[in-house]
Amino acid sequence: MSTQGLPIAAIADPSAPTPTAIRSFADLNCLVVGAASGIGYATATMLSQKAGRLVGADLPAATWPNTDNQYPQLPIDISDPGSVRDAVERTIEIVGRLDVVINTAGILGKVQPSSEETLEDFERLLRVNLVGAFALSKAVLPVMAAHGFGRLVHFSSTAGKEGVPGMTGYSASKAGITGLVKALAKEYATTGVTINAIAPGKVDTPFIMSQPPKAEDLQRIPMRRLGTPEEAAALLEYIISPGASYTTGFIYDLSGGRAVY
Ligand SMILES: NC(=O)c1ccc[n+]([C@@H]2O[C@H](COP(=O)([O-])OP(=O)(O)OC[C@H]3O[C@@H](n4cnc5c(N)ncnc54)[C@H](O)[C@@H]3O)[C@@H](O)[C@H]2O)c1
């Protein structure tokens, strides 16, 4: 039957649930993983001022910046599913209803030709960057879906889109984030939970200091500068906002115009 001329309501699947009543940004209870440094830290700082309850989590050995930020800081090793479950349980005890989970945990690994990259090197990158993201997703998605609202954001990279020589395991792990996010997003599409990722190019954090950008790197960035952690936090502020309710399974660009798709 042609749908032309029918009102939109008549075309929509009658079994599709209506979106959960929109909560204000200030009501959102959030967990940021990888919060002791870089983008995670800037995001936690932004959320501590604008959102509801907040928990930051990072490796047990992480050194947190010595600031006035007042929010619980939990240990988590995202590559260990038991540690992920413990941290999520503890977070829910602290915040009650969990609305937002932002996963910025990630490692670059050693930059080296693939001929020198061992299987152990490769597996380690996948375990932290990709398997960790899956373990965290499994721990939080049913919780958020049960109350009909959620925002889960992982981090991909332009390396996952382009492939970077010397970073085979890293590039593969970040490409995997794209598939993970798109598959999960479709699975949870009717629950009120959106699942997206951000793909940064080069953001000025400790992460890139093992490979400090050279002049030719900047030439590849149309804006001719690095991004800032605060610009990443600003994009996250939009993605997790209650009004950003019709975009899921998307990889948001944060590359100063470098990425072509
Ligand atoms: N900075 C960039 O230019 C850039 C570019 C592309 C992608 N990314 C991605 O963005 C995300 C955030 O990067 P960043 O620049 O803020 O890095 P960062 O190194 O400043 O912060 C990453 C945090 O993750 C934590 N972490 C590492 N392994 C962990 C584990 N097993 N369990 C829990 N936490 C762990 C670290 O302790 C650190 O605090 C990462 O996923 C990274 O791959 C960053």
PDBQT file of the ligand as one rigid body, heavy atoms in Angstrom, charges set to zero:
ROOT
HETATM    1  N1  LIG A 301      43.597  12.250  22.132  1.00  0.00    +0.000 N 
HETATM    2  C1  LIG A 301      43.462  11.900  20.854  1.00  0.00    +0.000 C 
HETATM    3  O1  LIG A 301      44.053  12.529  19.953  1.00  0.00    +0.000 OA
HETATM    4  C2  LIG A 301      42.585  10.751  20.461  1.00  0.00    +0.000 A 
HETATM    5  C3  LIG A 301      42.456  10.471  19.101  1.00  0.00    +0.000 A 
HETATM    6  C4  LIG A 301      41.624   9.432  18.709  1.00  0.00    +0.000 A 
HETATM    7  C5  LIG A 301      40.940   8.683  19.650  1.00  0.00    +0.000 A 
HETATM    8  N2  LIG A 301      41.105   8.964  20.982  1.00  0.00    +0.000 N 
HETATM    9  C6  LIG A 301      40.380   8.137  21.942  1.00  0.00    +0.000 C 
HETATM   10  O2  LIG A 301      39.712   8.957  22.872  1.00  0.00    +0.000 OA
HETATM   11  C7  LIG A 301      39.649   8.287  24.132  1.00  0.00    +0.000 C 
HETATM   12  C8  LIG A 301      40.125   9.224  25.229  1.00  0.00    +0.000 C 
HETATM   13  O3  LIG A 301      41.481   9.555  24.951  1.00  0.00    +0.000 OA
HETATM   14  P1  LIG A 301      42.285  10.690  25.729  1.00  0.00    +0.000 P 
HETATM   15  O4  LIG A 301      42.995  11.453  24.694  1.00  0.00    +0.000 OA
HETATM   16  O5  LIG A 301      41.430  11.370  26.705  1.00  0.00    +0.000 OA
HETATM   17  O6  LIG A 301      43.366   9.740  26.466  1.00  0.00    +0.000 OA
HETATM   18  P2  LIG A 301      44.034   9.812  27.919  1.00  0.00    +0.000 P 
HETATM   19  O7  LIG A 301      45.204   8.888  27.847  1.00  0.00    +0.000 OA
HETATM   20  O8  LIG A 301      44.259  11.227  28.316  1.00  0.00    +0.000 OA
HETATM   21  O9  LIG A 301      42.896   9.172  28.854  1.00  0.00    +0.000 OA
HETATM   22  C9  LIG A 301      42.536   7.829  28.739  1.00  0.00    +0.000 C 
HETATM   23  C10 LIG A 301      42.198   7.303  30.112  1.00  0.00    +0.000 C 
HETATM   24  O10 LIG A 301      41.860   5.912  29.984  1.00  0.00    +0.000 OA
HETATM   25  C11 LIG A 301      42.361   5.257  31.106  1.00  0.00    +0.000 C 
HETATM   26  N3  LIG A 301      42.526   3.830  30.849  1.00  0.00    +0.000 N 
HETATM   27  C12 LIG A 301      43.455   3.217  30.091  1.00  0.00    +0.000 A 
HETATM   28  N4  LIG A 301      43.320   1.892  30.155  1.00  0.00    +0.000 NA
HETATM   29  C13 LIG A 301      42.262   1.662  30.978  1.00  0.00    +0.000 A 
HETATM   30  C14 LIG A 301      41.634   0.484  31.448  1.00  0.00    +0.000 A 
HETATM   31  N5  LIG A 301      42.078  -0.751  31.106  1.00  0.00    +0.000 N 
HETATM   32  N6  LIG A 301      40.584   0.602  32.274  1.00  0.00    +0.000 NA
HETATM   33  C15 LIG A 301      40.132   1.829  32.649  1.00  0.00    +0.000 A 
HETATM   34  N7  LIG A 301      40.686   2.986  32.232  1.00  0.00    +0.000 NA
HETATM   35  C16 LIG A 301      41.753   2.893  31.413  1.00  0.00    +0.000 A 
HETATM   36  C17 LIG A 301      43.696   5.931  31.400  1.00  0.00    +0.000 C 
HETATM   37  O11 LIG A 301      44.146   5.696  32.731  1.00  0.00    +0.000 OA
HETATM   38  C18 LIG A 301      43.358   7.381  31.114  1.00  0.00    +0.000 C 
HETATM   39  O12 LIG A 301      42.965   8.064  32.284  1.00  0.00    +0.000 OA
HETATM   40  C19 LIG A 301      40.491   7.007  23.998  1.00  0.00    +0.000 C 
HETATM   41  O13 LIG A 301      39.617   5.916  23.773  1.00  0.00    +0.000 OA
HETATM   42  C20 LIG A 301      41.314   7.260  22.745  1.00  0.00    +0.000 C 
HETATM   43  O14 LIG A 301      41.613   6.063  22.056  1.00  0.00    +0.000 OA
HETATM   44  C21 LIG A 301      41.902   9.983  21.414  1.00  0.00    +0.000 A 
ENDROOT
TORSDOF 0
